[in-house]
Amino acid sequence: MMLFLKLSLLTLIISAPGLIVSRENMITCYSHVQRLTCETGLIKVKSSVYGRTNSITCNTNRPSSEVTNTNCALRITTIADRCNGLKECELKTELLGNPDPCYGTYKYYNTTYDCINGHLVVICEQGYSTLDCGSDSIEIINANYGRGNSRTCSNGIPSFQTQNTNCYAPNTLSTVAAMCKGKKTCTVEASNTIFNDPCFGTVKYLTVSYICTREIVTCESSTATLNCGAHRIKIISANYGRTDSTTCSSGRPASQISNKNCYTPDALNKIAARCEGQSSCEVPATNVVFSDPCYGTYKYLTIVYSCV
Ligand SMILES: *[C@@H]1O[C@H](CO)[C@@H](O)[C@H](O)[C@H]1NC(C)=O
């Protein structure tokens, strides 16, 4: 059995030709290096499981006692936290710090991921860069200040300052999202004054990945028009209902706008089925399309989408 298997699953996901470029799977036997890459697009992990769910994978030179338990699967997020939004990502699995889900069994890491369209910015320490969505809004996919490999931002730097490749400032994503989410442009700085120094003595860099989105709000019984020109529509989120009392409220009695807890759980799927992959698309904001989620309330349709 090979130590590293790379199975390229059905490369084109037909239902979402816009955002997902390809879907990949990577198996890595415990203590080895897991490498995820996207030839086109950015990594977005769908699932990472640490454990053993069959007896054949990673069984080379292992006694049967270590490979017979096939009922061991711990879902982990550490790989997504570190790799999402990057074009390539190498992790020494021993350093992930996951708890042992089945002592005595030889385990492997099984990660399934998509390559999605998006922007990636890499800023070396003490640099600045501006995320720019033109007339659209910034939606951050992931961010890290630290160092995940020794190559990035290393030109002319002594090697002892780039050797620590397991350096992650824990609050980078929330900090960058708080600064940039929803804005059209946003300048970010790779610096210890913004992110607490996660590894003193190591030269660091900031990676930020993002997509550009637009939001349209359509009052009940009107029709939403999504338009991506030469690009294709990808639906990010959607709701038909009411979550505040001000939107689409003019001329309405209080009884029709006081419910702020009205949601259509499958709105996203319905709109995606109708619009995704098209260059333009119309969605009526009506009970006929969505079924009435809150009878008696005057509703509106909110759609966040991206042109990819
Ligand atoms: C890896 O995970 C995927 C998705 O959960 C699953 O379909 C596949 O069988 C797993 N592969 C192995 C070798 O465990």
The ligand as an SDF file (V2000), in Angstrom:
LIG
                    3D

 14 14  0  0  0  0  0  0  0  0999 V2000
  -12.2930    9.2360    3.2360 C   0  0  0  0  0  0  0  0  0  0  0  0
  -13.4310   10.0510    3.5030 O   0  0  0  0  0  0  0  0  0  0  0  0
  -14.3950   10.0010    2.4740 C   0  0  0  0  0  0  0  0  0  0  0  0
  -15.4580   11.0420    2.7910 C   0  0  0  0  0  0  0  0  0  0  0  0
  -15.8790   10.9720    4.1220 O   0  0  0  0  0  0  0  0  0  0  0  0
  -14.9350    8.5760    2.3620 C   0  0  0  0  0  0  0  0  0  0  0  0
  -15.8840    8.5010    1.3320 O   0  0  0  0  0  0  0  0  0  0  0  0
  -13.7750    7.6290    2.0540 C   0  0  0  0  0  0  0  0  0  0  0  0
  -14.2350    6.2950    2.0510 O   0  0  0  0  0  0  0  0  0  0  0  0
  -12.6850    7.7700    3.1060 C   0  0  0  0  0  0  0  0  0  0  0  0
  -11.5280    6.9750    2.7060 N   0  0  0  0  0  0  0  0  0  0  0  0
  -10.8630    6.1830    3.5510 C   0  0  0  0  0  0  0  0  0  0  0  0
   -9.7230    5.4130    2.9720 C   0  0  0  0  0  0  0  0  0  0  0  0
  -11.1170    6.1040    4.7340 O   0  0  0  0  0  0  0  0  0  0  0  0
  1  2  1  0
  1 10  1  0
  2  3  1  0
  3  4  1  0
  3  6  1  0
  4  5  1  0
  6  7  1  0
  6  8  1  0
  8  9  1  0
  8 10  1  0
 10 11  1  0
 11 12  1  0
 12 13  1  0
 12 14  2  0
M  END
$$$$
